[in-house]
Amino acid sequence: MDSVKGNLAGKPHVFSDEIRYKKASESSLDELYVLYETSSDGLASEEAVEEKRERYGRNVVVKSKKKNALLRLLLSFVNPFTLVLLILAAVSFITDYVLAAEGEKSAVASIIIVVLVLVSGVFRFIQEEKSGKTLEKLSNLVETTTAVTRAGISEEIPLDEVVVGDVVSFAVGDLISADVRILSAKDFFVSQSALSGEAEPVEKSADLRGNPQGLSDRSNLAFLGSTVVSGSAKALVIAVGNSTTYGQIASKSNLSKNEKTAFDKGVDSVSWLLVRFMLVMVPAVLLINGFTKHDWLQAFLFAISIAVGLTPHDALPIWSRHRCLRWRLPSV
């Protein structure tokens, strides 16, 4: 045992991630227990559990920092259709106010468009804030547990209380509670599609099989975010929280970002198409009419009419009704 301690001098999380996982995968059981200061009966005392939690942190994946409220509000207005509407408002302002004759000047249309854009953006911000808070409340209502062995006694504890060095047990339907090294297994298959994209379940065992090319290919390692499809296993926790493979991915990406609906994606696609048409057609019409008719004011007005004509007249009402409908939908 002393020779094992000498060979494994240093704590497991001192090494780089790849070296740490390879070391856990290739070490014998005795070496593992020494490296993670535990045993086949799990951590021996509550003091040991608290020491592990203090050293390696809680088993909670902390997502990327949420943007402040002002920035989130500004981002609610950032979309291509808003750009099209603002261009339309500017064009309307030029034609109906700047270039209009005295007594015929009117900025009503431009003001209406701008107000609708502002109202819609605020509604979108409020809706997304409410949706985020509702999701957080639902998440807090659901508590997932896992079977852990400590001092030879098996018990069910919440996932966030699992620490490095815990001996955990898995059965069909369980979530893998952390990144673990398999100690023993029987017909143990897990789905790790969330991490590796593999559609088919992968067999895991206590022995390292084959010639793995990546960490996910190591047959004696299982990762947070995977689900047990069949069989049973006992494993040793080697990483928790943001130190896990899943945690590192989550901490580097903004998972709280709202996904666009199919409607939003369609509107964005059409909007960018309109913007591209405007960027090509308006200068082309302006130059052609300017050089051929030598009346640049008339050419400018005609080019502006092209920009207005490219924007569907019913686009704004449809867009506004869609946003208001989403606002009125009841929260879950």
C-alpha positions in Angstrom: 0.0 0.0 0.0 2.9 2.4 0.7 4.2 1.9 -2.8 0.8 2.7 -4.1 0.8 6.0 -2.1 4.2 6.8 -3.5 3.2 6.2 -7.1 0.0 8.4 -6.7 1.5 11.3 -4.9 -0.6 14.4 -5.5 -4.4 15.0 -5.4 -6.6 13.8 -8.3 -7.7 17.3 -9.4 -4.2 18.7 -9.6 -3.8 17.0 -13.0 -5.2 18.3 -16.3 -8.7 16.9 -17.1 -7.5 14.3 -19.7 -4.7 13.0 -17.4 -7.0 12.9 -14.4 -9.6 10.8 -16.2 -7.0 8.5 -17.8 -5.4 8.0 -14.4 -8.8 7.1 -12.9 -9.5 4.8 -15.8 -6.2 2.9 -15.7 -5.6 2.7 -12.0 -6.4 -0.5 -10.0 -9.1 -0.4 -7.3 -6.5 -0.2 -4.6 -4.8 2.8 -6.3 -8.2 4.4 -6.8 -9.1 4.1 -3.1 -5.8 5.6 -2.1 -6.0 8.4 -4.7 -9.5 9.5 -3.7 -9.0 8.7 0.1 -11.9 6.4 0.3 -12.7 2.6 0.4 -15.1 0.0 -1.0 -17.4 1.0 1.9 -17.4 4.6 0.9 -16.3 7.6 2.9 -15.9 6.7 6.5 -17.4 9.8 8.3 -19.3 13.0 7.9 -16.1 14.9 8.5 -14.6 13.2 5.4 -17.6 14.1 3.4 -17.4 17.7 4.4 -13.7 17.8 3.7 -14.3 16.5 0.2 -17.1 19.0 -0.4 -14.9 21.9 0.7 -12.0 20.7 -1.4 -13.9 19.8 -4.7 -17.2 21.8 -4.3 -20.8 20.8 -4.4 -22.3 18.6 -7.1 -24.1 21.5 -8.8 -23.5 22.6 -12.4 -23.3 26.4 -12.4 -24.2 27.8 -15.8 -22.6 30.8 -17.4 -23.2 34.1 -15.8 -26.6 35.6 -16.6 -26.6 38.9 -18.5 -27.8 41.9 -16.5 -31.4 43.1 -16.9 -30.6 46.1 -19.0 -28.5 44.1 -21.5 -31.3 41.5 -21.7 -33.8 44.2 -22.4 -31.7 45.6 -25.2 -31.2 42.2 -26.7 -35.0 41.8 -26.8 -35.0 44.4 -29.6 -32.2 42.8 -31.6 -33.7 40.8 -34.5 -33.7 41.4 -38.3 -37.5 42.1 -38.4 -37.0 45.0 -36.0 -34.3 46.3 -38.3 -36.7 46.2 -41.3 -39.4 48.0 -39.4 -37.0 50.7 -38.2 -35.8 51.2 -41.8 -39.5 51.4 -42.9 -40.0 54.0 -40.1 -37.0 56.0 -41.3 -38.3 55.9 -44.9 -41.7 57.0 -43.8 -40.3 59.8 -41.8 -38.3 61.0 -44.8 -41.1 60.8 -47.3 -44.0 62.0 -45.1 -42.2 64.7 -43.1 -38.7 65.7 -44.4 -39.6 65.8 -48.1 -43.3 66.6 -47.7 -44.7 70.0 -48.6 -45.5 72.5 -45.9 -48.9 71.7 -44.5 -48.7 68.0 -45.5 -45.9 67.0 -43.1 -46.9 64.1 -40.8 -44.7 61.8 -38.7 -47.6 59.7 -37.4 -46.8 56.6 -39.3 -43.2 56.6 -38.2 -44.2 57.2 -34.6 -46.7 54.3 -34.7 -44.1 51.9 -36.0 -41.5 52.9 -33.5 -44.0 52.7 -30.6 -45.1 49.2 -31.7 -41.5 48.1 -31.9 -40.8 49.4 -28.4 -44.0 47.8 -26.9 -43.2 44.5 -28.6 -39.6 44.4 -27.3 -40.8 45.2 -23.8 -43.4 42.5 -24.0 -40.9 40.0 -25.2 -38.5 40.9 -22.4 -41.2 40.5 -19.7 -42.4 37.2 -21.2 -38.9 35.7 -21.2 -38.2 36.9 -17.7 -41.5 35.2 -16.5 -40.7 32.1 -18.4 -37.2 31.9 -16.8 -38.5 32.3 -13.3 -41.2 29.7 -13.9 -38.6 27.2 -15.1 -36.5 27.9 -12.1 -39.4 27.3 -9.8 -40.3 24.0 -11.5 -36.6 22.9 -11.3 -36.6 23.6 -7.5 -39.7 21.4 -7.1 -38.0 18.3 -8.6 -35.4 16.6 -6.5 -33.4 13.7 -7.9 -31.7 11.3 -5.6 -29.0 8.7 -5.9 -28.0 5.6 -3.9 -24.7 6.2 -2.0 -22.7 4.0 0.3 -21.0 5.7 3.3 -19.3 3.8 6.1 -20.8 0.6 4.7 -24.3 1.9 4.9 -26.4 2.5 1.7 -28.7 5.5 1.7 -30.6 7.8 -0.8 -29.3 11.3 -0.9 -30.0 14.3 -3.3 -27.7 14.6 -6.3 -26.2 17.8 -5.1 -24.9 16.2 -1.9 -22.7 13.7 -3.8 -19.0 14.3 -3.3 -15.8 13.1 -4.8 -14.8 9.7 -3.2 -18.4 8.6 -2.7 -19.3 5.0 -3.8 -22.6 5.2 -5.7 -25.0 2.5 -7.0 -27.0 2.6 -10.2 -30.0 0.7 -11.6 -32.2 0.9 -14.6 -33.6 4.5 -15.1 -31.1 6.2 -12.9 -29.3 9.3 -13.9 -25.5 9.1 -13.6 -25.0 11.5 -10.6 -21.4 12.6 -11.4 -18.4 11.5 -13.4 -17.6 8.1 -12.1 -15.2 5.1 -12.4 -17.1 1.8 -12.6 -16.1 -0.6 -9.8 -18.4 -3.4 -10.7 -21.1 -3.9 -13.3 -23.6 -6.4 -14.6 -25.1 -5.9 -18.1 -24.6 -2.2 -17.5 -25.6 0.0 -20.5 -25.9 3.8 -20.5 -27.1 6.4 -22.9 -24.6 9.2 -23.2 -26.0 10.8 -26.3 -26.2 14.2 -24.5 -22.4 14.3 -24.4 -21.1 12.2 -27.3 -24.1 12.2 -29.7 -24.2 8.4 -29.8 -27.7 7.2 -30.4 -27.1 3.7 -29.2 -26.6 2.8 -25.6 -23.0 2.1 -24.6 -21.9 -0.8 -22.4 -19.9 0.0 -19.4 -17.8 -2.3 -17.3 -15.3 -2.4 -14.4 -12.5 -3.3 -16.9 -11.0 -1.0 -19.5 -11.7 -2.6 -22.8 -10.3 -2.1 -26.3 -8.2 0.8 -27.4 -10.2 3.9 -26.5 -9.6 7.0 -28.7 -11.3 9.5 -26.4 -12.5 9.7 -22.8 -16.1 8.9 -23.7 -14.8 5.6 -25.3 -13.4 4.4 -22.0 -15.6 1.5 -21.0 -15.0 1.9 -17.3 -15.9 5.6 -17.1 -19.5 7.0 -17.0 -20.4 10.7 -17.1 -22.9 13.1 -15.6 -25.7 13.6 -18.0 -25.9 10.0 -18.9 -28.9 7.7 -18.2 -28.9 4.0 -17.2 -30.7 2.0 -19.8 -30.2 -1.5 -18.4 -28.3 -3.5 -15.8 -26.7 -2.3 -12.5 -23.3 -1.0 -11.4 -21.4 0.3 -8.5 -19.0 3.2 -9.1 -16.6 5.7 -7.5 -17.2 9.4 -7.9 -14.1 11.1 -9.5 -15.6 14.5 -10.4 -18.6 16.6 -9.4 -20.3 19.8 -10.5 -18.4 22.1 -12.9 -15.4 19.7 -12.8 -17.4 17.1 -14.7 -17.3 16.8 -18.4 -20.9 18.0 -18.6 -20.2 20.8 -16.1 -17.3 22.2 -18.2 -19.5 22.3 -21.3 -22.3 24.0 -19.4 -20.1 26.6 -17.8 -18.6 27.7 -21.1 -22.0 28.0 -22.9 -25.0 30.1 -22.0 -27.6 27.4 -21.5 -30.1 29.9 -20.2 -30.3 31.5 -23.6 -33.8 31.1 -25.0 -34.2 29.1 -28.1 -36.1 30.7 -31.0 -39.4 29.2 -32.0 -40.0 28.0 -35.6 -42.1 31.1 -36.2 -39.3 33.4 -35.0 -36.8 31.6 -37.2 -39.1 31.9 -40.2 -39.6 35.7 -39.6 -35.9 36.2 -39.2 -35.2 34.4 -42.5 -37.7 36.5 -44.4 -36.5 39.7 -42.8 -32.9 39.1 -43.8 -34.1 38.3 -47.3 -35.9 41.7 -47.4 -32.8 43.5 -46.0 -30.6 41.9 -48.7 -33.1 42.9 -51.4 -33.2 46.5 -50.0 -29.4 46.7 -49.9 -29.2 45.6 -53.6 -32.3 47.1 -55.2 -32.4 50.6 -53.6 -28.8 51.7 -54.6 -29.2 50.1 -58.0 -32.5 51.9 -58.7 -31.1 55.2 -57.3 -28.0 55.0 -59.6 -29.9 53.9 -62.7 -32.6 56.6 -62.4 -30.1 59.2 -61.4 -27.7 58.7 -64.3 -30.5 58.2 -66.9 -32.9 60.9 -65.9 -30.5 63.3 -64.2 -33.0 64.0 -61.5 -31.4 62.7 -58.4 -34.3 63.8 -56.1 -36.8 62.0 -58.1 -34.5 59.0 -58.3 -34.1 59.0 -54.5 -37.8 59.1 -54.0 -38.4 56.3 -56.4 -35.7 54.2 -54.6 -37.4 54.9 -51.3 -40.7 53.7 -52.8 -38.9 50.5 -53.7 -37.8 50.0 -50.1 -41.4 50.6 -48.9 -42.8 48.2 -51.6 -40.4 45.4 -50.5 -41.9 45.4 -47.0 -45.3 43.5 -46.9 -48.1 45.9 -45.8 -49.5 43.3 -43.4 -46.2 42.2 -41.9 -46.3 44.7 -39.0 -49.9 43.7 -37.9 -49.1 40.0 -38.1 -45.8 40.4 -36.2 -47.6 42.5 -33.5 -50.4 40.1 -33.2 -48.0 37.2 -32.8 -46.1 39.0 -30.0 -49.2 40.0 -28.2 -50.6 36.4 -28.5 -47.4 35.0 -27.0 -47.7 37.6 -24.2 -51.3 36.5 -23.4 -50.5 32.8 -23.2 -50.8 31.6 -19.6 -47.6 30.5 -17.8 -47.2 26.8 -17.0 
